[in-house]
Amino acid sequence: MTGIPKTTIKDSETLEAVNLNQLRNYLKIRGWHEDKPFLENATLWHKPVAGEEFEILLPNQQTLGDYAARIREAIQILETV
C-alpha cells in the first residue's frame, strides 16, 4: 500500500490566504493546546506526541509581515505530527 504524497506549499499568496480562525480550530480539534502569548504578535501552541513536545508559533493577525512564513512553518510541523 502506498502513502499519499505530501505537497509543500511555498507560494506566499496561498499561505497568506490561510484563515487564521480555521487554523486555530483545526489545532484545537487535533489536540493542540494554546499555551501562552509570544510577545504581542503570536501565541505558542503545544502538543505532546510519544514523549516528544511539538510547538507551533501561531500569529495573532493575518496582516503581520511574517504571516506566510509562520503558516509555512506550522504546516511543516503538522506534517510531522
FIKOLZA-1660 file (N, C-alpha, C; in steps of 0.1 Angstrom, whole numbers, plus 5000, padded with zeros to 4 digits):
% residues 81
   i   px   py   pz ch aa at
   1 5009 4988 5000  A  M  N
   1 5000 5000 5000  A  M CA
   1 5009 5012 5000  A  M  C
   2 5007 5021 4991  A  T  N
   2 5015 5033 4990  A  T CA
   2 5008 5045 4998  A  T  C
   3 5017 5054 5003  A  G  N
   3 5012 5065 5010  A  G CA
   3 5008 5076 5001  A  G  C
   4 5001 5086 5007  A  I  N
   4 4997 5097 4999  A  I CA
   4 5009 5107 4998  A  I  C
   5 5013 5111 4986  A  P  N
   5 5024 5121 4985  A  P CA
   5 5021 5134 4992  A  P  C
   6 5031 5139 4999  A  K  N
   6 5029 5152 5006  A  K CA
   6 5032 5163 4996  A  K  C
   7 5025 5174 4998  A  T  N
   7 5027 5186 4990  A  T CA
   7 5032 5197 4999  A  T  C
   8 5042 5204 4994  A  T  N
   8 5047 5215 5002  A  T CA
   8 5043 5228 4995  A  T  C
   9 5036 5237 5003  A  I  N
   9 5031 5249 4998  A  I CA
   9 5042 5260 5000  A  I  C
  10 5047 5266 4990  A  K  N
  10 5057 5276 4991  A  K CA
  10 5052 5290 4986  A  K  C
  11 5041 5290 4980  A  D  N
  11 5036 5303 4974  A  D CA
  11 5030 5312 4985  A  D  C
  12 5036 5324 4987  A  S  N
  12 5033 5333 4998  A  S CA
  12 5018 5337 4997  A  S  C
  13 5013 5339 4985  A  E  N
  13 4998 5343 4984  A  E CA
  13 4989 5332 4989  A  E  C
  14 4992 5320 4986  A  T  N
  14 4984 5309 4991  A  T CA
  14 4985 5308 5007  A  T  C
  15 4997 5309 5012  A  L  N
  15 4999 5308 5026  A  L CA
  15 4992 5320 5034  A  L  C
  16 4993 5332 5028  A  E  N
  16 4986 5343 5034  A  E CA
  16 4971 5342 5034  A  E  C
  17 4966 5333 5025  A  A  N
  17 4951 5331 5024  A  A CA
  17 4946 5321 5034  A  A  C
  18 4955 5315 5041  A  V  N
  18 4951 5305 5052  A  V CA
  18 4944 5313 5062  A  V  C
  19 4931 5309 5065  A  N  N
  19 4923 5316 5075  A  N CA
  19 4928 5312 5089  A  N  C
  20 4932 5322 5097  A  L  N
  20 4937 5321 5110  A  L CA
  20 4927 5314 5119  A  L  C
  21 4915 5318 5119  A  N  N
  21 4905 5312 5128  A  N CA
  21 4903 5297 5125  A  N  C
  22 4903 5293 5112  A  Q  N
  22 4901 5279 5108  A  Q CA
  22 4913 5271 5113  A  Q  C
  23 4925 5277 5112  A  L  N
  23 4937 5270 5116  A  L CA
  23 4937 5268 5131  A  L  C
  24 4933 5278 5139  A  R  N
  24 4932 5277 5153  A  R CA
  24 4922 5265 5157  A  R  C
  25 4910 5265 5150  A  N  N
  25 4901 5255 5153  A  N CA
  25 4906 5241 5149  A  N  C
  26 4913 5240 5138  A  Y  N
  26 4920 5227 5134  A  Y CA
  26 4929 5223 5145  A  Y  C
  27 4937 5232 5150  A  L  N
  27 4947 5228 5161  A  L CA
  27 4940 5223 5173  A  L  C
  28 4929 5229 5177  A  K  N
  28 4922 5225 5189  A  K CA
  28 4916 5211 5187  A  K  C
  29 4910 5209 5175  A  I  N
  29 4903 5196 5172  A  I CA
  29 4914 5185 5172  A  I  C
  30 4926 5188 5168  A  R  N
  30 4936 5178 5167  A  R CA
  30 4945 5176 5179  A  R  C
  31 4940 5183 5190  A  G  N
  31 4946 5180 5203  A  G CA
  31 4958 5190 5207  A  G  C
  32 4959 5201 5199  A  W  N
  32 4969 5211 5203  A  W CA
  32 4963 5220 5214  A  W  C
  33 4972 5225 5222  A  H  N
  33 4968 5234 5233  A  H CA
  33 4975 5247 5232  A  H  C
  34 4966 5258 5232  A  E  N
  34 4972 5271 5232  A  E CA
  34 4979 5273 5246  A  E  C
  35 4991 5277 5245  A  D  N
  35 4999 5277 5258  A  D CA
  35 5000 5292 5263  A  D  C
  36 5007 5300 5256  A  K  N
  36 5009 5314 5261  A  K CA
  36 5012 5323 5250  A  K  C
  37 5010 5336 5252  A  P  N
  37 5014 5346 5242  A  P CA
  37 5029 5346 5240  A  P  C
  38 5033 5350 5228  A  F  N
  38 5047 5352 5224  A  F CA
  38 5048 5366 5220  A  F  C
  39 5054 5374 5228  A  L  N
  39 5054 5389 5226  A  L CA
  39 5040 5393 5224  A  L  C
  40 5037 5402 5215  A  E  N
  40 5023 5407 5214  A  E CA
  40 5017 5402 5200  A  E  C
  41 5025 5395 5193  A  N  N
  41 5020 5391 5179  A  N CA
  41 5017 5377 5176  A  N  C
  42 5019 5368 5186  A  A  N
  42 5016 5354 5184  A  A CA
  42 5013 5347 5197  A  A  C
  43 5009 5334 5195  A  T  N
  43 5007 5325 5206  A  T CA
  43 5015 5312 5204  A  T  C
  44 5019 5306 5214  A  L  N
  44 5025 5293 5213  A  L CA
  44 5015 5282 5215  A  L  C
  45 5016 5272 5207  A  W  N
  45 5007 5260 5208  A  W CA
  45 5016 5248 5209  A  W  C
  46 5011 5239 5218  A  H  N
  46 5019 5227 5221  A  H CA
  46 5011 5214 5219  A  H  C
  47 5018 5203 5216  A  K  N
  47 5011 5190 5215  A  K CA
  47 5022 5180 5218  A  K  C
  48 5019 5172 5229  A  P  N
  48 5028 5161 5232  A  P CA
  48 5025 5149 5224  A  P  C
  49 5035 5142 5217  A  V  N
  49 5032 5130 5209  A  V CA
  49 5044 5121 5212  A  V  C
  50 5040 5109 5218  A  A  N
  50 5050 5098 5220  A  A CA
  50 5062 5104 5228  A  A  C
  51 5060 5111 5238  A  G  N
  51 5071 5116 5247  A  G CA
  51 5078 5128 5241  A  G  C
  52 5074 5133 5230  A  E  N
  52 5080 5145 5224  A  E CA
  52 5070 5156 5224  A  E  C
  53 5075 5168 5226  A  E  N
  53 5067 5180 5227  A  E CA
  53 5069 5188 5214  A  E  C
  54 5058 5190 5206  A  F  N
  54 5058 5198 5194  A  F CA
  54 5053 5212 5197  A  F  C
  55 5058 5222 5190  A  E  N
  55 5054 5236 5192  A  E CA
  55 5052 5243 5179  A  E  C
  56 5041 5251 5179  A  I  N
  56 5038 5260 5168  A  I CA
  56 5037 5274 5173  A  I  C
  57 5043 5283 5166  A  L  N
  57 5042 5297 5168  A  L CA
  57 5032 5303 5159  A  L  C
  58 5020 5306 5164  A  L  N
  58 5009 5310 5155  A  L CA
  58 5007 5325 5156  A  L  C
  59 5007 5332 5145  A  P  N
  59 5005 5347 5145  A  P CA
  59 4991 5350 5150  A  P  C
  60 4989 5362 5156  A  N  N
  60 4976 5366 5161  A  N CA
  60 4968 5373 5150  A  N  C
  61 4975 5378 5139  A  Q  N
  61 4969 5385 5129  A  Q CA
  61 4974 5381 5115  A  Q  C
  62 4965 5381 5105  A  Q  N
  62 4969 5377 5092  A  Q CA
  62 4977 5389 5085  A  Q  C
  63 4977 5400 5091  A  T  N
  63 4983 5412 5084  A  T CA
  63 4998 5413 5088  A  T  C
  64 5003 5405 5097  A  L  N
  64 5017 5405 5101  A  L CA
  64 5026 5402 5089  A  L  C
  65 5038 5409 5089  A  G  N
  65 5047 5407 5078  A  G CA
  65 5052 5393 5076  A  G  C
  66 5054 5386 5087  A  D  N
  66 5059 5372 5085  A  D CA
  66 5048 5361 5086  A  D  C
  67 5036 5365 5084  A  Y  N
  67 5024 5356 5085  A  Y CA
  67 5026 5344 5076  A  Y  C
  68 5030 5346 5063  A  A  N
  68 5032 5335 5054  A  A CA
  68 5043 5325 5059  A  A  C
  69 5054 5331 5064  A  A  N
  69 5065 5322 5069  A  A CA
  69 5061 5314 5081  A  A  C
  70 5053 5320 5090  A  R  N
  70 5048 5313 5102  A  R CA
  70 5038 5302 5098  A  R  C
  71 5030 5305 5089  A  I  N
  71 5020 5295 5084  A  I CA
  71 5027 5283 5077  A  I  C
  72 5037 5286 5069  A  R  N
  72 5045 5276 5063  A  R CA
  72 5052 5267 5074  A  R  C
  73 5058 5273 5084  A  E  N
  73 5064 5265 5095  A  E CA
  73 5053 5257 5102  A  E  C
  74 5041 5262 5104  A  A  N
  74 5031 5255 5111  A  A CA
  74 5027 5242 5103  A  A  C
  75 5025 5244 5090  A  I  N
  75 5022 5233 5081  A  I CA
  75 5033 5222 5081  A  I  C
  76 5045 5227 5081  A  Q  N
  76 5056 5217 5081  A  Q CA
  76 5056 5209 5094  A  Q  C
  77 5053 5215 5105  A  I  N
  77 5052 5208 5118  A  I CA
  77 5041 5199 5118  A  I  C
  78 5029 5203 5113  A  L  N
  78 5017 5195 5113  A  L CA
  78 5020 5183 5104  A  L  C
  79 5028 5184 5094  A  E  N
  79 5031 5172 5085  A  E CA
  79 5038 5161 5093  A  E  C
  80 5046 5165 5103  A  T  N
  80 5054 5155 5110  A  T CA
  80 5047 5149 5122  A  T  C
  81 5036 5156 5127  A  V  N
  81 5029 5151 5139  A  V CA
  81 5018 5141 5135  A  V  C
% end
